[in-house]
Amino acid sequence: MPEIVTVKTREESAAYRVEIGRGSLSNAGEWAKTALGRAPRVCVISNKKIFGLYGDELLRTLSTAGFATNVYLIGDGERFKDLKTLSKI
């Protein structure tokens, strides 16, 4: 069972949940199917460093679960998690 952690940012309204657990990456496709149902396509948003470390396995598990994927790489840090970045995506 994954541990649930709340990531705190400067603005409380921007806090979000992160699920951490052994095997979470290899089970991401099944987790996405449960969370998203029959959505045919997902967009993976990451930064270059993290995607370089984990992207191949994530895309594999999403594909195995039946998802087509798009990947969009953003800059490092919370400052890129904003409406300007969203509008570019």
PyMOL Python script that loads the backbone (N, CA, C, O; Angstrom):
from pymol import cmd

cmd.read_pdbstr("""\
ATOM      1  N   MET A   1       0.847  -1.182   0.000  1.00  0.00           N
ATOM      2  CA  MET A   1       0.000   0.000   0.000  1.00  0.00           C
ATOM      3  C   MET A   1       0.889   1.240   0.000  1.00  0.00           C
ATOM      4  O   MET A   1       1.785   1.353   0.837  1.00  0.00           O
ATOM      5  N   PRO A   2       0.654   2.185  -0.937  1.00  0.00           N
ATOM      6  CA  PRO A   2       1.506   3.376  -0.986  1.00  0.00           C
ATOM      7  C   PRO A   2       1.268   4.286   0.212  1.00  0.00           C
ATOM      8  O   PRO A   2       0.177   4.331   0.781  1.00  0.00           O
ATOM      9  N   GLU A   3       2.305   4.996   0.571  1.00  0.00           N
ATOM     10  CA  GLU A   3       2.187   6.010   1.599  1.00  0.00           C
ATOM     11  C   GLU A   3       1.729   7.286   0.908  1.00  0.00           C
ATOM     12  O   GLU A   3       2.200   7.588  -0.189  1.00  0.00           O
ATOM     13  N   ILE A   4       0.822   8.044   1.520  1.00  0.00           N
ATOM     14  CA  ILE A   4       0.346   9.292   0.933  1.00  0.00           C
ATOM     15  C   ILE A   4       0.992  10.457   1.671  1.00  0.00           C
ATOM     16  O   ILE A   4       0.928  10.551   2.897  1.00  0.00           O
ATOM     17  N   VAL A   5       1.609  11.332   0.904  1.00  0.00           N
ATOM     18  CA  VAL A   5       2.319  12.481   1.447  1.00  0.00           C
ATOM     19  C   VAL A   5       1.702  13.732   0.853  1.00  0.00           C
ATOM     20  O   VAL A   5       1.425  13.772  -0.346  1.00  0.00           O
ATOM     21  N   THR A   6       1.483  14.749   1.665  1.00  0.00           N
ATOM     22  CA  THR A   6       1.017  16.028   1.151  1.00  0.00           C
ATOM     23  C   THR A   6       2.221  16.929   0.944  1.00  0.00           C
ATOM     24  O   THR A   6       2.984  17.183   1.876  1.00  0.00           O
ATOM     25  N   VAL A   7       2.390  17.412  -0.282  1.00  0.00           N
ATOM     26  CA  VAL A   7       3.485  18.316  -0.604  1.00  0.00           C
ATOM     27  C   VAL A   7       3.011  19.726  -0.299  1.00  0.00           C
ATOM     28  O   VAL A   7       1.997  20.178  -0.832  1.00  0.00           O
ATOM     29  N   LYS A   8       3.743  20.412   0.552  1.00  0.00           N
ATOM     30  CA  LYS A   8       3.350  21.770   0.927  1.00  0.00           C
ATOM     31  C   LYS A   8       4.138  22.774   0.095  1.00  0.00           C
ATOM     32  O   LYS A   8       5.353  22.657  -0.062  1.00  0.00           O
ATOM     33  N   THR A   9       3.439  23.736  -0.421  1.00  0.00           N
ATOM     34  CA  THR A   9       4.061  24.802  -1.187  1.00  0.00           C
ATOM     35  C   THR A   9       3.822  26.116  -0.455  1.00  0.00           C
ATOM     36  O   THR A   9       3.175  26.132   0.592  1.00  0.00           O
ATOM     37  N   ARG A  10       4.322  27.184  -0.977  1.00  0.00           N
ATOM     38  CA  ARG A  10       4.144  28.482  -0.320  1.00  0.00           C
ATOM     39  C   ARG A  10       2.671  28.857  -0.192  1.00  0.00           C
ATOM     40  O   ARG A  10       2.257  29.465   0.794  1.00  0.00           O
ATOM     41  N   GLU A  11       1.899  28.490  -1.188  1.00  0.00           N
ATOM     42  CA  GLU A  11       0.471  28.794  -1.146  1.00  0.00           C
ATOM     43  C   GLU A  11      -0.289  27.532  -0.806  1.00  0.00           C
ATOM     44  O   GLU A  11      -0.191  26.531  -1.516  1.00  0.00           O
ATOM     45  N   GLU A  12      -1.045  27.572   0.275  1.00  0.00           N
ATOM     46  CA  GLU A  12      -1.774  26.391   0.732  1.00  0.00           C
ATOM     47  C   GLU A  12      -2.713  25.857  -0.335  1.00  0.00           C
ATOM     48  O   GLU A  12      -2.914  24.646  -0.422  1.00  0.00           O
ATOM     49  N   SER A  13      -3.294  26.733  -1.149  1.00  0.00           N
ATOM     50  CA  SER A  13      -4.223  26.277  -2.197  1.00  0.00           C
ATOM     51  C   SER A  13      -3.511  25.460  -3.272  1.00  0.00           C
ATOM     52  O   SER A  13      -4.164  24.796  -4.078  1.00  0.00           O
ATOM     53  N   ALA A  14      -2.181  25.501  -3.291  1.00  0.00           N
ATOM     54  CA  ALA A  14      -1.413  24.768  -4.301  1.00  0.00           C
ATOM     55  C   ALA A  14      -0.898  23.429  -3.781  1.00  0.00           C
ATOM     56  O   ALA A  14      -0.185  22.730  -4.501  1.00  0.00           O
ATOM     57  N   ALA A  15      -1.239  23.055  -2.555  1.00  0.00           N
ATOM     58  CA  ALA A  15      -0.778  21.777  -2.000  1.00  0.00           C
ATOM     59  C   ALA A  15      -1.387  20.633  -2.806  1.00  0.00           C
ATOM     60  O   ALA A  15      -2.498  20.752  -3.322  1.00  0.00           O
ATOM     61  N   TYR A  16      -0.668  19.544  -2.910  1.00  0.00           N
ATOM     62  CA  TYR A  16      -1.181  18.388  -3.644  1.00  0.00           C
ATOM     63  C   TYR A  16      -0.668  17.108  -3.017  1.00  0.00           C
ATOM     64  O   TYR A  16       0.302  17.120  -2.260  1.00  0.00           O
ATOM     65  N   ARG A  17      -1.329  15.995  -3.338  1.00  0.00           N
ATOM     66  CA  ARG A  17      -0.965  14.694  -2.791  1.00  0.00           C
ATOM     67  C   ARG A  17       0.051  13.999  -3.683  1.00  0.00           C
ATOM     68  O   ARG A  17       0.022  14.115  -4.908  1.00  0.00           O
ATOM     69  N   VAL A  18       0.931  13.285  -3.041  1.00  0.00           N
ATOM     70  CA  VAL A  18       1.896  12.449  -3.735  1.00  0.00           C
ATOM     71  C   VAL A  18       1.803  11.071  -3.102  1.00  0.00           C
ATOM     72  O   VAL A  18       1.866  10.945  -1.879  1.00  0.00           O
ATOM     73  N   GLU A  19       1.655  10.039  -3.918  1.00  0.00           N
ATOM     74  CA  GLU A  19       1.626   8.677  -3.402  1.00  0.00           C
ATOM     75  C   GLU A  19       2.985   8.042  -3.633  1.00  0.00           C
ATOM     76  O   GLU A  19       3.497   8.026  -4.752  1.00  0.00           O
ATOM     77  N   ILE A  20       3.561   7.520  -2.559  1.00  0.00           N
ATOM     78  CA  ILE A  20       4.883   6.921  -2.613  1.00  0.00           C
ATOM     79  C   ILE A  20       4.778   5.487  -2.099  1.00  0.00           C
ATOM     80  O   ILE A  20       4.179   5.244  -1.052  1.00  0.00           O
ATOM     81  N   GLY A  21       5.350   4.552  -2.823  1.00  0.00           N
ATOM     82  CA  GLY A  21       5.329   3.178  -2.339  1.00  0.00           C
ATOM     83  C   GLY A  21       6.175   2.277  -3.206  1.00  0.00           C
ATOM     84  O   GLY A  21       6.430   2.566  -4.375  1.00  0.00           O
ATOM     85  N   ARG A  22       6.601   1.192  -2.620  1.00  0.00           N
ATOM     86  CA  ARG A  22       7.398   0.208  -3.346  1.00  0.00           C
ATOM     87  C   ARG A  22       6.574  -0.336  -4.514  1.00  0.00           C
ATOM     88  O   ARG A  22       5.438  -0.771  -4.323  1.00  0.00           O
ATOM     89  N   GLY A  23       7.138  -0.314  -5.708  1.00  0.00           N
ATOM     90  CA  GLY A  23       6.456  -0.831  -6.888  1.00  0.00           C
ATOM     91  C   GLY A  23       5.485   0.139  -7.535  1.00  0.00           C
ATOM     92  O   GLY A  23       4.810  -0.217  -8.502  1.00  0.00           O
ATOM     93  N   SER A  24       5.402   1.354  -7.022  1.00  0.00           N
ATOM     94  CA  SER A  24       4.436   2.320  -7.570  1.00  0.00           C
ATOM     95  C   SER A  24       4.669   2.592  -9.044  1.00  0.00           C
ATOM     96  O   SER A  24       3.710   2.675  -9.811  1.00  0.00           O
ATOM     97  N   LEU A  25       5.914   2.734  -9.457  1.00  0.00           N
ATOM     98  CA  LEU A  25       6.204   3.038 -10.851  1.00  0.00           C
ATOM     99  C   LEU A  25       5.778   1.893 -11.764  1.00  0.00           C
ATOM    100  O   LEU A  25       5.165   2.125 -12.806  1.00  0.00           O
ATOM    101  N   SER A  26       6.097   0.679 -11.385  1.00  0.00           N
ATOM    102  CA  SER A  26       5.740  -0.461 -12.241  1.00  0.00           C
ATOM    103  C   SER A  26       4.245  -0.729 -12.257  1.00  0.00           C
ATOM    104  O   SER A  26       3.757  -1.449 -13.128  1.00  0.00           O
ATOM    105  N   ASN A  27       3.504  -0.158 -11.301  1.00  0.00           N
ATOM    106  CA  ASN A  27       2.047  -0.308 -11.259  1.00  0.00           C
ATOM    107  C   ASN A  27       1.305   0.941 -11.724  1.00  0.00           C
ATOM    108  O   ASN A  27       0.085   1.026 -11.580  1.00  0.00           O
ATOM    109  N   ALA A  28       2.025   1.901 -12.275  1.00  0.00           N
ATOM    110  CA  ALA A  28       1.414   3.178 -12.650  1.00  0.00           C
ATOM    111  C   ALA A  28       0.311   3.019 -13.700  1.00  0.00           C
ATOM    112  O   ALA A  28      -0.695   3.727 -13.644  1.00  0.00           O
ATOM    113  N   GLY A  29       0.483   2.115 -14.641  1.00  0.00           N
ATOM    114  CA  GLY A  29      -0.538   1.908 -15.666  1.00  0.00           C
ATOM    115  C   GLY A  29      -1.845   1.419 -15.074  1.00  0.00           C
ATOM    116  O   GLY A  29      -2.914   1.909 -15.439  1.00  0.00           O
ATOM    117  N   GLU A  30      -1.773   0.460 -14.166  1.00  0.00           N
ATOM    118  CA  GLU A  30      -2.985  -0.049 -13.514  1.00  0.00           C
ATOM    119  C   GLU A  30      -3.606   1.012 -12.617  1.00  0.00           C
ATOM    120  O   GLU A  30      -4.830   1.132 -12.549  1.00  0.00           O
ATOM    121  N   TRP A  31      -2.759   1.791 -11.923  1.00  0.00           N
ATOM    122  CA  TRP A  31      -3.271   2.884 -11.097  1.00  0.00           C
ATOM    123  C   TRP A  31      -4.012   3.894 -11.971  1.00  0.00           C
ATOM    124  O   TRP A  31      -5.083   4.374 -11.599  1.00  0.00           O
ATOM    125  N   ALA A  32      -3.442   4.215 -13.132  1.00  0.00           N
ATOM    126  CA  ALA A  32      -4.062   5.179 -14.042  1.00  0.00           C
ATOM    127  C   ALA A  32      -5.394   4.649 -14.568  1.00  0.00           C
ATOM    128  O   ALA A  32      -6.355   5.409 -14.690  1.00  0.00           O
ATOM    129  N   LYS A  33      -5.462   3.351 -14.880  1.00  0.00           N
ATOM    130  CA  LYS A  33      -6.736   2.775 -15.347  1.00  0.00           C
ATOM    131  C   LYS A  33      -7.808   2.902 -14.278  1.00  0.00           C
ATOM    132  O   LYS A  33      -8.961   3.207 -14.584  1.00  0.00           O
ATOM    133  N   THR A  34      -7.438   2.671 -13.030  1.00  0.00           N
ATOM    134  CA  THR A  34      -8.400   2.808 -11.934  1.00  0.00           C
ATOM    135  C   THR A  34      -8.836   4.259 -11.783  1.00  0.00           C
ATOM    136  O   THR A  34     -10.019   4.541 -11.595  1.00  0.00           O
ATOM    137  N   ALA A  35      -7.883   5.174 -11.867  1.00  0.00           N
ATOM    138  CA  ALA A  35      -8.182   6.592 -11.662  1.00  0.00           C
ATOM    139  C   ALA A  35      -8.896   7.226 -12.850  1.00  0.00           C
ATOM    140  O   ALA A  35      -9.747   8.096 -12.665  1.00  0.00           O
ATOM    141  N   LEU A  36      -8.556   6.799 -14.076  1.00  0.00           N
ATOM    142  CA  LEU A  36      -9.040   7.476 -15.276  1.00  0.00           C
ATOM    143  C   LEU A  36     -10.069   6.688 -16.071  1.00  0.00           C
ATOM    144  O   LEU A  36     -10.674   7.213 -17.006  1.00  0.00           O
ATOM    145  N   GLY A  37     -10.265   5.444 -15.705  1.00  0.00           N
ATOM    146  CA  GLY A  37     -11.224   4.642 -16.455  1.00  0.00           C
ATOM    147  C   GLY A  37     -10.723   4.342 -17.852  1.00  0.00           C
ATOM    148  O   GLY A  37      -9.584   3.910 -18.032  1.00  0.00           O
ATOM    149  N   ARG A  38     -11.564   4.568 -18.830  1.00  0.00           N
ATOM    150  CA  ARG A  38     -11.242   4.193 -20.209  1.00  0.00           C
ATOM    151  C   ARG A  38     -10.660   5.327 -21.043  1.00  0.00           C
ATOM    152  O   ARG A  38     -10.774   5.314 -22.268  1.00  0.00           O
ATOM    153  N   ALA A  39     -10.050   6.289 -20.404  1.00  0.00           N
ATOM    154  CA  ALA A  39      -9.411   7.375 -21.168  1.00  0.00           C
ATOM    155  C   ALA A  39      -8.391   6.754 -22.119  1.00  0.00           C
ATOM    156  O   ALA A  39      -7.539   5.980 -21.682  1.00  0.00           O
ATOM    157  N   PRO A  40      -8.460   7.079 -23.407  1.00  0.00           N
ATOM    158  CA  PRO A  40      -7.555   6.435 -24.359  1.00  0.00           C
ATOM    159  C   PRO A  40      -6.142   7.010 -24.363  1.00  0.00           C
ATOM    160  O   PRO A  40      -5.208   6.354 -24.825  1.00  0.00           O
ATOM    161  N   ARG A  41      -5.980   8.215 -23.855  1.00  0.00           N
ATOM    162  CA  ARG A  41      -4.687   8.905 -23.972  1.00  0.00           C
ATOM    163  C   ARG A  41      -4.394   9.649 -22.675  1.00  0.00           C
ATOM    164  O   ARG A  41      -5.289  10.214 -22.047  1.00  0.00           O
ATOM    165  N   VAL A  42      -3.122   9.636 -22.290  1.00  0.00           N
ATOM    166  CA  VAL A  42      -2.681  10.408 -21.129  1.00  0.00           C
ATOM    167  C   VAL A  42      -1.488  11.265 -21.532  1.00  0.00           C
ATOM    168  O   VAL A  42      -0.752  10.941 -22.464  1.00  0.00           O
ATOM    169  N   CYS A  43      -1.319  12.346 -20.822  1.00  0.00           N
ATOM    170  CA  CYS A  43      -0.178  13.228 -21.043  1.00  0.00           C
ATOM    171  C   CYS A  43       0.720  13.128 -19.816  1.00  0.00           C
ATOM    172  O   CYS A  43       0.275  13.368 -18.693  1.00  0.00           O
ATOM    173  N   VAL A  44       1.958  12.780 -20.028  1.00  0.00           N
ATOM    174  CA  VAL A  44       2.943  12.705 -18.961  1.00  0.00           C
ATOM    175  C   VAL A  44       3.691  14.035 -18.947  1.00  0.00           C
ATOM    176  O   VAL A  44       4.302  14.429 -19.940  1.00  0.00           O
ATOM    177  N   ILE A  45       3.632  14.714 -17.812  1.00  0.00           N
ATOM    178  CA  ILE A  45       4.307  16.004 -17.664  1.00  0.00           C
ATOM    179  C   ILE A  45       5.405  15.819 -16.632  1.00  0.00           C
ATOM    180  O   ILE A  45       5.144  15.405 -15.503  1.00  0.00           O
ATOM    181  N   SER A  46       6.632  16.127 -17.022  1.00  0.00           N
ATOM    182  CA  SER A  46       7.779  15.893 -16.150  1.00  0.00           C
ATOM    183  C   SER A  46       8.875  16.878 -16.504  1.00  0.00           C
ATOM    184  O   SER A  46       8.751  17.652 -17.453  1.00  0.00           O
ATOM    185  N   ASN A  47       9.945  16.841 -15.735  1.00  0.00           N
ATOM    186  CA  ASN A  47      11.127  17.587 -16.150  1.00  0.00           C
ATOM    187  C   ASN A  47      12.118  16.607 -16.763  1.00  0.00           C
ATOM    188  O   ASN A  47      11.968  15.394 -16.619  1.00  0.00           O
ATOM    189  N   LYS A  48      13.121  17.129 -17.441  1.00  0.00           N
ATOM    190  CA  LYS A  48      14.054  16.289 -18.201  1.00  0.00           C
ATOM    191  C   LYS A  48      14.785  15.283 -17.314  1.00  0.00           C
ATOM    192  O   LYS A  48      14.929  14.120 -17.692  1.00  0.00           O
ATOM    193  N   LYS A  49      15.244  15.714 -16.147  1.00  0.00           N
ATOM    194  CA  LYS A  49      16.017  14.833 -15.283  1.00  0.00           C
ATOM    195  C   LYS A  49      15.175  13.650 -14.792  1.00  0.00           C
ATOM    196  O   LYS A  49      15.601  12.500 -14.904  1.00  0.00           O
ATOM    197  N   ILE A  50      13.998  13.923 -14.256  1.00  0.00           N
ATOM    198  CA  ILE A  50      13.140  12.854 -13.717  1.00  0.00           C
ATOM    199  C   ILE A  50      12.658  11.944 -14.836  1.00  0.00           C
ATOM    200  O   ILE A  50      12.627  10.725 -14.669  1.00  0.00           O
ATOM    201  N   PHE A  51      12.282  12.517 -15.971  1.00  0.00           N
ATOM    202  CA  PHE A  51      11.840  11.687 -17.088  1.00  0.00           C
ATOM    203  C   PHE A  51      12.983  10.804 -17.586  1.00  0.00           C
ATOM    204  O   PHE A  51      12.762   9.656 -17.973  1.00  0.00           O
ATOM    205  N   GLY A  52      14.195  11.336 -17.577  1.00  0.00           N
ATOM    206  CA  GLY A  52      15.348  10.548 -17.984  1.00  0.00           C
ATOM    207  C   GLY A  52      15.571   9.338 -17.081  1.00  0.00           C
ATOM    208  O   GLY A  52      16.019   8.288 -17.542  1.00  0.00           O
ATOM    209  N   LEU A  53      15.263   9.484 -15.819  1.00  0.00           N
ATOM    210  CA  LEU A  53      15.436   8.391 -14.861  1.00  0.00           C
ATOM    211  C   LEU A  53      14.307   7.365 -14.922  1.00  0.00           C
ATOM    212  O   LEU A  53      14.557   6.163 -14.827  1.00  0.00           O
ATOM    213  N   TYR A  54      13.068   7.831 -15.081  1.00  0.00           N
ATOM    214  CA  TYR A  54      11.905   6.963 -14.909  1.00  0.00           C
ATOM    215  C   TYR A  54      10.955   6.906 -16.102  1.00  0.00           C
ATOM    216  O   TYR A  54      10.008   6.119 -16.100  1.00  0.00           O
ATOM    217  N   GLY A  55      11.196   7.720 -17.104  1.00  0.00           N
ATOM    218  CA  GLY A  55      10.258   7.848 -18.211  1.00  0.00           C
ATOM    219  C   GLY A  55      10.011   6.572 -18.994  1.00  0.00           C
ATOM    220  O   GLY A  55       8.864   6.253 -19.305  1.00  0.00           O
ATOM    221  N   ASP A  56      11.061   5.841 -19.317  1.00  0.00           N
ATOM    222  CA  ASP A  56      10.883   4.624 -20.120  1.00  0.00           C
ATOM    223  C   ASP A  56       9.981   3.614 -19.416  1.00  0.00           C
ATOM    224  O   ASP A  56       9.083   3.038 -20.031  1.00  0.00           O
ATOM    225  N   GLU A  57      10.228   3.401 -18.117  1.00  0.00           N
ATOM    226  CA  GLU A  57       9.397   2.441 -17.390  1.00  0.00           C
ATOM    227  C   GLU A  57       7.960   2.938 -17.269  1.00  0.00           C
ATOM    228  O   GLU A  57       7.022   2.151 -17.398  1.00  0.00           O
ATOM    229  N   LEU A  58       7.778   4.232 -17.024  1.00  0.00           N
ATOM    230  CA  LEU A  58       6.430   4.779 -16.932  1.00  0.00           C
ATOM    231  C   LEU A  58       5.683   4.612 -18.246  1.00  0.00           C
ATOM    232  O   LEU A  58       4.536   4.165 -18.248  1.00  0.00           O
ATOM    233  N   LEU A  59       6.307   4.958 -19.358  1.00  0.00           N
ATOM    234  CA  LEU A  59       5.650   4.818 -20.661  1.00  0.00           C
ATOM    235  C   LEU A  59       5.326   3.355 -20.963  1.00  0.00           C
ATOM    236  O   LEU A  59       4.286   3.056 -21.551  1.00  0.00           O
ATOM    237  N   ARG A  60       6.215   2.445 -20.560  1.00  0.00           N
ATOM    238  CA  ARG A  60       5.959   1.014 -20.776  1.00  0.00           C
ATOM    239  C   ARG A  60       4.729   0.554 -20.004  1.00  0.00           C
ATOM    240  O   ARG A  60       3.870  -0.128 -20.563  1.00  0.00           O
ATOM    241  N   THR A  61       4.632   0.918 -18.729  1.00  0.00           N
ATOM    242  CA  THR A  61       3.504   0.457 -17.928  1.00  0.00           C
ATOM    243  C   THR A  61       2.192   1.108 -18.383  1.00  0.00           C
ATOM    244  O   THR A  61       1.133   0.483 -18.315  1.00  0.00           O
ATOM    245  N   LEU A  62       2.263   2.354 -18.844  1.00  0.00           N
ATOM    246  CA  LEU A  62       1.053   2.997 -19.368  1.00  0.00           C
ATOM    247  C   LEU A  62       0.616   2.330 -20.672  1.00  0.00           C
ATOM    248  O   LEU A  62      -0.575   2.103 -20.889  1.00  0.00           O
ATOM    249  N   SER A  63       1.570   2.020 -21.527  1.00  0.00           N
ATOM    250  CA  SER A  63       1.257   1.332 -22.781  1.00  0.00           C
ATOM    251  C   SER A  63       0.660  -0.049 -22.519  1.00  0.00           C
ATOM    252  O   SER A  63      -0.323  -0.433 -23.153  1.00  0.00           O
ATOM    253  N   THR A  64       1.245  -0.788 -21.596  1.00  0.00           N
ATOM    254  CA  THR A  64       0.737  -2.117 -21.241  1.00  0.00           C
ATOM    255  C   THR A  64      -0.698  -2.038 -20.735  1.00  0.00           C
ATOM    256  O   THR A  64      -1.491  -2.954 -20.954  1.00  0.00           O
ATOM    257  N   ALA A  65      -1.028  -0.944 -20.061  1.00  0.00           N
ATOM    258  CA  ALA A  65      -2.389  -0.751 -19.543  1.00  0.00           C
ATOM    259  C   ALA A  65      -3.346  -0.249 -20.618  1.00  0.00           C
ATOM    260  O   ALA A  65      -4.535  -0.077 -20.350  1.00  0.00           O
ATOM    261  N   GLY A  66      -2.841  -0.009 -21.842  1.00  0.00           N
ATOM    262  CA  GLY A  66      -3.706   0.377 -22.947  1.00  0.00           C
ATOM    263  C   GLY A  66      -3.773   1.854 -23.271  1.00  0.00           C
ATOM    264  O   GLY A  66      -4.614   2.277 -24.065  1.00  0.00           O
ATOM    265  N   PHE A  67      -2.900   2.645 -22.669  1.00  0.00           N
ATOM    266  CA  PHE A  67      -2.917   4.085 -22.908  1.00  0.00           C
ATOM    267  C   PHE A  67      -1.960   4.476 -24.033  1.00  0.00           C
ATOM    268  O   PHE A  67      -0.850   3.952 -24.127  1.00  0.00           O
ATOM    269  N   ALA A  68      -2.394   5.383 -24.866  1.00  0.00           N
ATOM    270  CA  ALA A  68      -1.494   6.110 -25.756  1.00  0.00           C
ATOM    271  C   ALA A  68      -0.988   7.288 -24.925  1.00  0.00           C
ATOM    272  O   ALA A  68      -1.721   7.804 -24.081  1.00  0.00           O
ATOM    273  N   THR A  69       0.241   7.716 -25.150  1.00  0.00           N
ATOM    274  CA  THR A  69       0.803   8.768 -24.306  1.00  0.00           C
ATOM    275  C   THR A  69       1.398   9.902 -25.123  1.00  0.00           C
ATOM    276  O   THR A  69       1.894   9.705 -26.233  1.00  0.00           O
ATOM    277  N   ASN A  70       1.335  11.074 -24.555  1.00  0.00           N
ATOM    278  CA  ASN A  70       2.077  12.237 -25.017  1.00  0.00           C
ATOM    279  C   ASN A  70       2.985  12.627 -23.866  1.00  0.00           C
ATOM    280  O   ASN A  70       2.609  12.472 -22.704  1.00  0.00           O
ATOM    281  N   VAL A  71       4.164  13.125 -24.166  1.00  0.00           N
ATOM    282  CA  VAL A  71       5.100  13.554 -23.137  1.00  0.00           C
ATOM    283  C   VAL A  71       5.379  15.032 -23.332  1.00  0.00           C
ATOM    284  O   VAL A  71       5.649  15.482 -24.446  1.00  0.00           O
ATOM    285  N   TYR A  72       5.313  15.778 -22.250  1.00  0.00           N
ATOM    286  CA  TYR A  72       5.647  17.196 -22.290  1.00  0.00           C
ATOM    287  C   TYR A  72       6.624  17.465 -21.156  1.00  0.00           C
ATOM    288  O   TYR A  72       6.301  17.238 -19.990  1.00  0.00           O
ATOM    289  N   LEU A  73       7.820  17.947 -21.492  1.00  0.00           N
ATOM    290  CA  LEU A  73       8.834  18.232 -20.486  1.00  0.00           C
ATOM    291  C   LEU A  73       8.826  19.716 -20.147  1.00  0.00           C
ATOM    292  O   LEU A  73       8.825  20.580 -21.024  1.00  0.00           O
ATOM    293  N   ILE A  74       8.820  19.983 -18.834  1.00  0.00           N
ATOM    294  CA  ILE A  74       8.808  21.365 -18.347  1.00  0.00           C
ATOM    295  C   ILE A  74      10.100  21.634 -17.566  1.00  0.00           C
ATOM    296  O   ILE A  74      10.893  20.723 -17.328  1.00  0.00           O
ATOM    297  N   GLY A  75      10.295  22.876 -17.177  1.00  0.00           N
ATOM    298  CA  GLY A  75      11.474  23.235 -16.389  1.00  0.00           C
ATOM    299  C   GLY A  75      11.396  22.669 -14.982  1.00  0.00           C
ATOM    300  O   GLY A  75      10.350  22.182 -14.551  1.00  0.00           O
ATOM    301  N   ASP A  76      12.510  22.738 -14.275  1.00  0.00           N
ATOM    302  CA  ASP A  76      12.589  22.246 -12.905  1.00  0.00           C
ATOM    303  C   ASP A  76      11.965  23.242 -11.936  1.00  0.00           C
ATOM    304  O   ASP A  76      12.153  24.451 -12.077  1.00  0.00           O
ATOM    305  N   GLY A  77      11.236  22.745 -10.968  1.00  0.00           N
ATOM    306  CA  GLY A  77      10.764  23.578  -9.868  1.00  0.00           C
ATOM    307  C   GLY A  77       9.290  23.923  -9.930  1.00  0.00           C
ATOM    308  O   GLY A  77       8.633  23.825 -10.967  1.00  0.00           O
ATOM    309  N   GLU A  78       8.803  24.331  -8.766  1.00  0.00           N
ATOM    310  CA  GLU A  78       7.389  24.678  -8.608  1.00  0.00           C
ATOM    311  C   GLU A  78       6.975  25.851  -9.498  1.00  0.00           C
ATOM    312  O   GLU A  78       5.815  25.953  -9.898  1.00  0.00           O
ATOM    313  N   ARG A  79       7.927  26.736  -9.805  1.00  0.00           N
ATOM    314  CA  ARG A  79       7.569  27.929 -10.585  1.00  0.00           C
ATOM    315  C   ARG A  79       7.051  27.588 -11.981  1.00  0.00           C
ATOM    316  O   ARG A  79       6.398  28.419 -12.612  1.00  0.00           O
ATOM    317  N   PHE A  80       7.332  26.381 -12.471  1.00  0.00           N
ATOM    318  CA  PHE A  80       6.845  25.981 -13.780  1.00  0.00           C
ATOM    319  C   PHE A  80       5.474  25.307 -13.721  1.00  0.00           C
ATOM    320  O   PHE A  80       4.882  25.011 -14.759  1.00  0.00           O
ATOM    321  N   LYS A  81       4.976  25.069 -12.532  1.00  0.00           N
ATOM    322  CA  LYS A  81       3.648  24.450 -12.359  1.00  0.00           C
ATOM    323  C   LYS A  81       2.635  25.581 -12.231  1.00  0.00           C
ATOM    324  O   LYS A  81       2.130  25.871 -11.146  1.00  0.00           O
ATOM    325  N   ASP A  82       2.351  26.216 -13.377  1.00  0.00           N
ATOM    326  CA  ASP A  82       1.459  27.369 -13.376  1.00  0.00           C
ATOM    327  C   ASP A  82       0.597  27.389 -14.634  1.00  0.00           C
ATOM    328  O   ASP A  82       0.725  26.527 -15.503  1.00  0.00           O
ATOM    329  N   LEU A  83      -0.271  28.374 -14.716  1.00  0.00           N
ATOM    330  CA  LEU A  83      -1.189  28.479 -15.849  1.00  0.00           C
ATOM    331  C   LEU A  83      -0.456  28.752 -17.164  1.00  0.00           C
ATOM    332  O   LEU A  83      -0.913  28.311 -18.219  1.00  0.00           O
ATOM    333  N   LYS A  84       0.650  29.458 -17.123  1.00  0.00           N
ATOM    334  CA  LYS A  84       1.419  29.733 -18.334  1.00  0.00           C
ATOM    335  C   LYS A  84       1.936  28.420 -18.930  1.00  0.00           C
ATOM    336  O   LYS A  84       1.842  28.205 -20.138  1.00  0.00           O
ATOM    337  N   THR A  85       2.481  27.548 -18.083  1.00  0.00           N
ATOM    338  CA  THR A  85       2.949  26.239 -18.559  1.00  0.00           C
ATOM    339  C   THR A  85       1.788  25.413 -19.068  1.00  0.00           C
ATOM    340  O   THR A  85       1.889  24.767 -20.111  1.00  0.00           O
ATOM    341  N   LEU A  86       0.687  25.431 -18.339  1.00  0.00           N
ATOM    342  CA  LEU A  86      -0.510  24.682 -18.756  1.00  0.00           C
ATOM    343  C   LEU A  86      -0.984  25.135 -20.126  1.00  0.00           C
ATOM    344  O   LEU A  86      -1.356  24.306 -20.957  1.00  0.00           O
ATOM    345  N   SER A  87      -0.977  26.439 -20.373  1.00  0.00           N
ATOM    346  CA  SER A  87      -1.451  26.925 -21.675  1.00  0.00           C
ATOM    347  C   SER A  87      -0.509  26.485 -22.804  1.00  0.00           C
ATOM    348  O   SER A  87      -0.959  26.288 -23.933  1.00  0.00           O
ATOM    349  N   LYS A  88       0.791  26.328 -22.516  1.00  0.00           N
ATOM    350  CA  LYS A  88       1.721  25.835 -23.521  1.00  0.00           C
ATOM    351  C   LYS A  88       1.475  24.363 -23.836  1.00  0.00           C
ATOM    352  O   LYS A  88       1.610  23.926 -24.979  1.00  0.00           O
ATOM    353  N   ILE A  89       1.115  23.613 -22.807  1.00  0.00           N
ATOM    354  CA  ILE A  89       0.874  22.175 -22.986  1.00  0.00           C
ATOM    355  C   ILE A  89      -0.351  21.989 -23.848  1.00  0.00           C
ATOM    356  O   ILE A  89      -0.742  20.856 -24.130  1.00  0.00           O
TER     357      ILE A  89
END
""", "prot")
cmd.dss("prot")
cmd.show_as("cartoon", "prot")
cmd.util.cbc("prot")
cmd.orient("prot")
